[in-house]
Amino acid sequence: MTSGESAALLMDRGAHVDAGITGVTSSAQDSTNPKRRSSEISTPTTITANASPRRQFVGNDVTIAGRLTVNGAPLAGVSVILYNTDDPRKKVLAATTSTDDSGSYQFTLTDNVAITHRYIVCAQDDTTYSHTQSTEILVTYATRAPEVPAVRARIAFNLAWYELLSIFLILAGEGLLFAGHRVAGVGVQALNLVVIVVAIGVLNGERVELLEVLALVSLLRVVNLSFALIPTVTLYWLVAIYGVMFIPIISVVAHRKLSRNDLGLTGVLRLTYLIPIGIIIGVALALVEYHILANPALIPSYSLVGLLELSVVMIFFVTLVEELLFRALLQHELVERSGSIVGILITSIIFGAMLSGYANYYELLFAVGAGLVFGVAFYKTKNLPFVVTMHAVNNILLFGVLPFLPILAVRP
């Protein structure tokens, strides 16, 4: 996105300074002035606004950006104003800029105290756009964790003890499942859910983002155990199991007001070369995994209809849910806390452990390795369709194509 005229904002416990404007307030009733209503144009305009990142350390920049459009067409050269709305009774002018040729704008903010601010963005050119206002945006600044010796940092992974406890319970539950103790395994996962609920209540909303995602991991295992206990797995069971998981995942996304960029749903033009790369990597992974598992197919026979059904289930249910959970949510939180190397590694270990139901050491190692591939790919490209492609192609070939190839079906 081409940025508009950027405005730097320094805020210190209620003092707002930007471009020489200090403490300028505008009544919330100004935007509903009767004169403006009488001259309002019927053509609707829309202004979007997203903060990146939504949670930032004190002293670091946050970018609020978006577009002003009318019926989908960009509006260029229109004044855009950023208001602070911490006080619901008034709006505090924070910064001004104007849209570029693509209708885009951008503000750059920072703060030197740990605080949460609320903002809205308004288009303020003339009566045509004066009623256009974005949804409210939350920006949270946190105190950076104190520096610790290198050895201690490697052990603690920069995570709180209750977050490490939750990760341990997830891995312990998967270990029990690997050993054949399925009831005990799901019991530990259920215990983890209880521990997380209690911890979130005690923390009173502070530093709970990672706990919420870890709860989704345990919930996936509890729901998924029904599939592990059924001797004959069908596509319909996969649709039911992973379809249910969309509900809590969407709830978390909506509650945090995650943007398309947060979820890796931008960069459509790059898909022209990322998708072919994803297919090639997916094929290579499938050949390795089938050599390990020699698994049966999930469709009764090799047919176009069966392959299409399997593809829909794998792309839009299984891999989409897993990549949203593990890469867009879990990995994102762990990378923010512990850096890219530790964050991707922990995510990959948890992802690999979720395949403990196969009770195959080689499969666990493969799954961790595949998780590293997916994790690095998502971290470098920030493109969810890319990693979904790799994962889905692997699963489609593994469960719908390779079992029907005679040269692979006969094992030594």
C-alpha positions as CSV (number, residue, x, y, z in Angstrom):
1,M,0.0,0.0,0.0
2,T,1.3,3.4,-0.9
3,S,1.3,5.5,2.3
4,G,-0.3,8.9,2.5
5,E,1.2,11.7,4.5
6,S,2.4,9.9,7.6
7,A,1.8,11.5,11.0
8,A,3.8,10.5,14.0
9,L,2.0,10.6,17.3
10,L,3.5,10.6,20.8
11,M,1.1,10.1,23.6
12,D,2.1,10.3,27.3
13,R,-0.7,9.4,29.8
14,G,-3.4,11.3,28.0
15,A,-1.3,14.0,26.3
16,H,-1.7,13.8,22.6
17,V,0.8,15.6,20.3
18,D,0.9,15.5,16.5
19,A,2.1,18.0,13.9
20,G,2.0,20.8,16.4
21,I,-1.6,20.1,17.4
22,T,-2.0,19.5,21.2
23,G,-5.2,18.4,22.9
24,V,-7.5,19.6,20.1
25,T,-10.9,18.2,20.8
26,S,-14.0,17.8,18.6
27,S,-17.4,17.1,20.0
28,A,-18.9,13.7,19.1
29,Q,-22.0,15.5,18.1
30,D,-20.2,17.5,15.3
31,S,-20.6,14.6,12.8
32,T,-24.4,14.7,13.3
33,N,-24.8,18.4,12.6
34,P,-28.2,19.0,11.1
35,K,-26.7,21.1,8.3
36,R,-24.5,18.2,7.3
37,R,-27.4,15.8,7.4
38,S,-29.4,18.0,5.1
39,S,-26.7,18.1,2.4
40,E,-25.6,14.5,2.7
41,I,-25.1,12.8,-0.7
42,S,-27.0,9.6,-1.2
43,T,-24.0,7.7,-2.7
44,P,-22.5,5.7,0.2
45,T,-18.8,5.9,1.0
46,T,-16.8,3.4,3.0
47,I,-13.5,3.9,5.0
48,T,-11.6,0.9,6.4
49,A,-9.0,1.0,9.2
50,N,-6.7,-1.6,10.6
51,A,-3.9,-1.3,13.1
52,S,-0.7,-3.3,12.6
53,P,0.4,-4.6,15.0
54,R,-2.5,-4.3,17.3
55,R,-0.3,-5.0,20.3
56,Q,3.1,-3.2,20.4
57,F,5.9,-2.6,22.9
58,V,6.2,0.9,24.4
59,G,8.3,3.2,22.2
60,N,7.7,1.2,19.0
61,D,5.5,2.2,16.0
62,V,2.0,1.1,15.2
63,T,0.6,1.8,11.7
64,I,-3.1,2.5,11.2
65,A,-4.0,2.2,7.5
66,G,-7.0,1.7,5.2
67,R,-8.8,2.9,2.2
68,L,-11.6,5.4,1.3
69,T,-13.9,4.1,-1.4
70,V,-17.3,4.9,-3.0
71,N,-19.1,1.8,-4.4
72,G,-15.7,0.1,-4.4
73,A,-13.9,2.9,-6.3
74,P,-11.0,4.7,-4.6
75,L,-11.3,8.4,-3.6
76,A,-8.1,10.3,-4.0
77,G,-7.1,13.5,-2.3
78,V,-9.7,13.4,0.5
79,S,-8.7,14.6,4.0
80,V,-8.7,11.8,6.6
81,I,-8.6,12.5,10.3
82,L,-7.6,10.1,13.1
83,Y,-9.5,10.6,16.4
84,N,-8.7,9.2,19.8
85,T,-11.9,8.1,21.5
86,D,-10.6,6.9,24.9
87,D,-13.2,9.2,26.4
88,P,-16.6,8.2,24.9
89,R,-17.9,11.8,25.4
90,K,-15.5,13.4,23.0
91,K,-13.2,12.9,20.1
92,V,-9.6,14.0,20.4
93,L,-7.9,15.0,17.1
94,A,-4.7,12.9,16.8
95,A,-3.5,13.3,13.3
96,T,-4.5,14.3,9.8
97,T,-3.5,13.1,6.3
98,S,-5.1,12.6,2.9
99,T,-5.8,9.7,0.6
100,D,-3.4,8.9,-2.3
101,D,-4.4,7.9,-5.9
102,S,-5.5,4.4,-4.7
103,G,-7.7,5.9,-1.9
104,S,-5.2,4.7,0.7
105,Y,-4.0,6.5,3.8
106,Q,-1.7,5.7,6.7
107,F,-0.9,7.0,10.2
108,T,2.1,6.1,12.3
109,L,1.7,6.1,16.1
110,T,3.7,5.4,19.2
111,D,3.4,5.7,23.0
112,N,5.8,5.8,25.8
113,V,3.6,4.2,28.5
114,A,1.8,0.9,28.7
115,I,-1.8,1.7,27.8
116,T,-4.7,0.8,25.5
117,H,-6.0,3.4,23.1
118,R,-9.2,3.6,21.0
119,Y,-9.3,5.3,17.6
120,I,-11.6,6.0,14.8
121,V,-10.8,7.3,11.3
122,C,-13.1,9.8,9.6
123,A,-13.2,11.3,6.1
124,Q,-13.5,15.1,6.5
125,D,-13.4,16.8,3.1
126,D,-16.8,18.2,2.6
127,T,-20.4,17.2,3.2
128,T,-20.1,14.4,0.7
129,Y,-17.7,12.4,2.9
130,S,-18.2,14.0,6.3
131,H,-20.4,11.1,7.7
132,T,-17.9,8.4,6.6
133,Q,-16.4,6.8,9.7
134,S,-14.4,3.6,10.4
135,T,-15.1,1.1,13.1
136,E,-13.3,1.5,16.4
137,I,-9.7,0.3,16.6
138,L,-7.9,-0.8,19.7
139,V,-4.2,-0.4,20.1
140,T,-2.4,-1.8,23.1
141,Y,1.1,-0.9,24.2
142,A,2.9,-3.2,26.6
143,T,6.1,-3.0,28.6
144,R,8.9,-5.1,27.0
145,A,9.9,-8.1,28.9
146,P,13.2,-7.4,30.8
147,E,16.4,-8.7,29.3
148,V,17.5,-12.1,30.7
149,P,20.7,-14.0,30.4
150,A,21.0,-16.0,27.2
151,V,21.0,-19.4,28.9
152,R,17.9,-18.5,30.9
153,A,16.1,-17.2,27.8
154,R,16.7,-20.5,26.0
155,I,15.1,-22.4,28.8
156,A,12.2,-20.1,29.6
157,F,11.4,-19.3,25.9
158,N,10.2,-15.9,27.2
159,L,6.9,-17.5,28.2
160,A,5.1,-17.2,31.5
161,W,5.0,-20.3,33.7
162,Y,1.2,-20.8,33.1
163,E,1.8,-20.7,29.3
164,L,4.6,-23.3,29.6
165,L,2.3,-25.4,31.8
166,S,-0.5,-25.3,29.2
167,I,2.0,-26.4,26.5
168,F,3.3,-29.2,28.7
169,L,-0.2,-30.5,29.3
170,I,-0.9,-30.5,25.5
171,L,2.3,-32.5,24.9
172,A,1.6,-34.8,27.9
173,G,-1.9,-35.6,26.6
174,E,-0.5,-36.4,23.2
175,G,2.2,-38.6,24.8
176,L,-0.5,-40.6,26.5
177,L,-2.4,-40.9,23.2
178,F,0.8,-42.1,21.5
179,A,1.2,-44.8,24.2
180,G,-2.4,-46.0,23.6
181,H,-4.0,-44.4,26.7
182,R,-6.7,-42.5,24.7
183,V,-9.0,-41.8,27.6
184,A,-6.2,-40.5,29.8
185,G,-4.9,-38.4,26.9
186,V,-8.2,-36.7,26.3
187,G,-8.6,-36.3,30.0
188,V,-5.3,-34.3,30.2
189,Q,-6.4,-32.1,27.3
190,A,-9.7,-31.5,29.1
191,L,-7.7,-30.6,32.2
192,N,-5.7,-28.1,30.2
193,L,-8.9,-26.4,29.1
194,V,-9.9,-26.1,32.8
195,V,-6.5,-24.7,33.7
196,I,-6.7,-22.2,30.9
197,V,-10.1,-21.0,31.9
198,V,-9.0,-20.5,35.5
199,A,-5.8,-18.7,34.4
200,I,-7.7,-16.3,32.1
201,G,-10.1,-15.5,35.0
202,V,-7.2,-14.8,37.3
203,L,-5.3,-12.7,34.8
204,N,-8.4,-10.6,34.1
205,G,-7.8,-10.2,30.4
206,E,-4.1,-9.4,30.6
207,R,-1.7,-11.5,28.5
208,V,-4.3,-14.1,27.6
209,E,-4.0,-14.3,23.8
210,L,-1.6,-17.3,23.8
211,L,-3.7,-19.1,26.4
212,E,-6.8,-18.7,24.2
213,V,-5.0,-20.2,21.2
214,L,-3.6,-23.1,23.3
215,A,-7.2,-23.8,24.5
216,L,-8.2,-24.1,20.8
217,V,-5.4,-26.8,20.3
218,S,-6.7,-28.8,23.3
219,L,-10.3,-28.4,22.0
220,L,-9.3,-29.7,18.6
221,R,-7.9,-32.8,20.2
222,V,-11.0,-33.4,22.4
223,V,-13.2,-33.0,19.3
224,N,-10.8,-34.9,17.1
225,L,-10.6,-37.9,19.5
226,S,-14.0,-39.0,18.2
227,F,-12.4,-39.5,14.8
228,A,-9.4,-41.3,16.4
229,L,-11.8,-43.8,18.2
230,I,-13.8,-44.7,15.0
231,P,-12.3,-47.7,13.2
232,T,-13.5,-46.5,9.8
233,V,-12.8,-42.8,9.1
234,T,-15.0,-41.2,6.4
235,L,-15.0,-37.8,4.8
236,Y,-18.3,-36.9,6.6
237,W,-16.6,-37.3,10.0
238,L,-13.9,-35.0,8.9
239,V,-16.4,-32.4,7.8
240,A,-18.2,-32.6,11.1
241,I,-15.1,-32.5,13.3
242,Y,-13.3,-29.6,11.5
243,G,-16.5,-27.8,10.7
244,V,-17.2,-27.5,14.5
245,M,-13.7,-26.0,15.0
246,F,-14.6,-23.1,12.7
247,I,-16.9,-21.7,15.5
248,P,-14.3,-21.1,18.2
249,I,-11.6,-20.0,15.7
250,I,-13.9,-17.4,14.1
251,S,-14.9,-16.3,17.6
252,V,-11.3,-15.6,18.6
253,V,-10.6,-13.8,15.3
254,A,-13.7,-11.6,15.7
255,H,-13.0,-10.9,19.4
256,R,-9.5,-9.7,18.6
257,K,-10.6,-7.9,15.5
258,L,-7.8,-9.6,13.5
259,S,-7.3,-8.1,10.0
260,R,-6.8,-9.9,6.7
261,N,-3.1,-9.2,7.1
262,D,-3.0,-10.8,10.5
263,L,-4.5,-13.9,9.1
264,G,-2.3,-14.0,6.0
265,L,-5.1,-13.3,3.6
266,T,-3.4,-10.6,1.6
267,G,-0.9,-10.7,-1.4
268,V,-3.3,-12.2,-3.9
269,L,-1.0,-11.3,-6.8
270,R,1.8,-13.4,-5.3
271,L,-0.3,-16.5,-5.5
272,T,0.4,-16.8,-9.2
273,Y,3.9,-18.1,-8.3
274,L,3.3,-19.2,-4.7
275,I,0.6,-21.8,-5.6
276,P,2.8,-23.7,-8.1
277,I,5.6,-23.8,-5.5
278,G,3.2,-25.0,-2.9
279,I,2.0,-27.8,-5.1
280,I,5.5,-29.0,-5.7
281,I,6.4,-29.0,-2.0
282,G,3.1,-30.7,-1.2
283,V,3.8,-33.5,-3.7
284,A,7.3,-34.0,-2.2
285,L,5.9,-34.2,1.4
286,A,3.2,-36.6,0.4
287,L,5.7,-39.1,-1.2
288,V,7.7,-39.1,2.0
289,E,4.7,-39.4,4.3
290,Y,3.2,-42.2,2.3
291,H,6.4,-44.1,2.5
292,I,6.2,-43.8,6.3
293,L,2.5,-44.6,6.8
294,A,1.4,-46.7,3.8
295,N,-2.1,-45.6,4.8
296,P,-5.4,-46.6,3.2
297,A,-7.4,-44.2,1.1
298,L,-10.3,-42.1,2.5
299,I,-12.3,-42.6,-0.6
300,P,-13.7,-46.0,-1.7
301,S,-12.3,-45.9,-5.2
302,Y,-10.2,-43.8,-7.4
303,S,-12.6,-41.6,-9.3
304,L,-13.0,-38.0,-10.3
305,V,-16.0,-37.5,-8.1
306,G,-14.3,-39.0,-5.1
307,L,-11.2,-37.0,-5.6
308,L,-13.2,-33.8,-5.9
309,E,-15.0,-34.6,-2.7
310,L,-11.7,-35.3,-0.9
311,S,-10.2,-32.1,-2.2
312,V,-13.0,-30.0,-1.0
313,V,-12.8,-31.5,2.5
314,M,-9.1,-31.3,2.7
315,I,-8.8,-27.7,1.4
316,F,-11.8,-26.0,3.0
317,F,-12.1,-28.0,6.3
318,V,-9.0,-29.9,7.4
319,T,-6.0,-27.9,6.2
320,L,-7.8,-24.5,6.4
321,V,-8.7,-25.1,10.1
322,E,-5.3,-26.5,11.0
323,E,-3.3,-23.7,9.3
324,L,-5.6,-21.0,10.7
325,L,-5.0,-22.5,14.2
326,F,-1.3,-23.4,14.1
327,R,0.2,-20.8,11.8
328,A,-2.1,-17.7,11.8
329,L,-2.9,-17.8,15.5
330,L,-0.5,-20.0,17.5
331,Q,2.7,-19.3,15.6
332,H,1.9,-15.6,15.5
333,E,1.5,-15.4,19.3
334,L,4.7,-17.5,20.0
335,V,6.8,-15.5,17.5
336,E,5.7,-12.2,19.1
337,R,6.7,-13.6,22.6
338,S,9.9,-15.5,21.8
339,G,11.1,-14.6,18.3
340,S,10.8,-16.4,15.0
341,I,13.1,-19.3,15.7
342,V,11.7,-20.4,19.0
343,G,8.1,-19.5,18.0
344,I,8.2,-21.6,14.8
345,L,10.0,-24.5,16.6
346,I,7.4,-24.7,19.4
347,T,4.5,-24.4,17.0
348,S,6.0,-27.2,14.9
349,I,6.5,-29.5,17.9
350,I,2.9,-29.0,19.0
351,F,1.7,-29.5,15.4
352,G,3.7,-32.7,15.1
353,A,2.5,-34.0,18.4
354,M,-1.1,-33.7,17.2
355,L,-0.4,-36.7,14.9
356,S,0.4,-39.0,17.9
357,G,-2.7,-41.1,17.1
358,Y,-0.6,-42.9,14.5
359,A,1.8,-44.1,17.2
360,N,4.6,-44.0,14.7
361,Y,7.9,-42.3,15.7
362,Y,8.9,-41.6,12.1
363,E,5.5,-40.0,11.5
364,L,6.0,-37.7,14.5
365,L,9.4,-36.6,13.2
366,F,8.0,-36.1,9.7
367,A,5.1,-34.0,11.1
368,V,7.4,-31.8,13.1
369,G,9.5,-31.3,10.0
370,A,6.5,-30.5,7.8
371,G,5.4,-28.1,10.5
372,L,8.8,-26.3,10.2
373,V,8.3,-26.1,6.4
374,F,4.8,-24.6,6.8
375,G,5.9,-22.3,9.6
376,V,8.9,-20.9,7.8
377,A,6.8,-20.5,4.6
378,F,4.1,-18.6,6.5
379,Y,6.6,-16.4,8.4
380,K,8.4,-15.5,5.2
381,T,5.4,-14.9,3.0
382,K,2.6,-14.1,5.5
383,N,0.4,-15.9,3.0
384,L,-2.1,-18.4,4.3
385,P,-3.3,-19.8,0.9
386,F,0.3,-20.7,0.2
387,V,0.7,-23.0,3.3
388,V,-2.9,-24.3,2.8
389,T,-1.9,-25.4,-0.7
390,M,1.2,-27.3,0.5
391,H,-0.7,-29.0,3.3
392,A,-3.8,-29.8,1.2
393,V,-1.8,-31.2,-1.7
394,N,0.0,-33.4,0.7
395,N,-3.3,-34.7,2.2
396,I,-5.1,-35.2,-1.1
397,L,-2.3,-37.3,-2.5
398,L,-1.8,-39.2,0.7
399,F,-5.4,-40.1,1.2
400,G,-6.8,-40.0,-2.4
401,V,-4.1,-40.8,-5.0
402,L,-1.0,-42.7,-3.7
403,P,-2.9,-45.6,-2.1
404,F,-4.3,-46.4,-5.6
405,L,-1.0,-46.5,-7.4
406,P,0.1,-50.2,-7.8
407,I,3.8,-49.3,-7.7
408,L,3.4,-47.8,-4.3
409,A,0.6,-50.1,-3.0
410,V,3.0,-53.1,-2.8
411,R,5.2,-52.7,0.2
412,P,8.4,-54.8,0.9
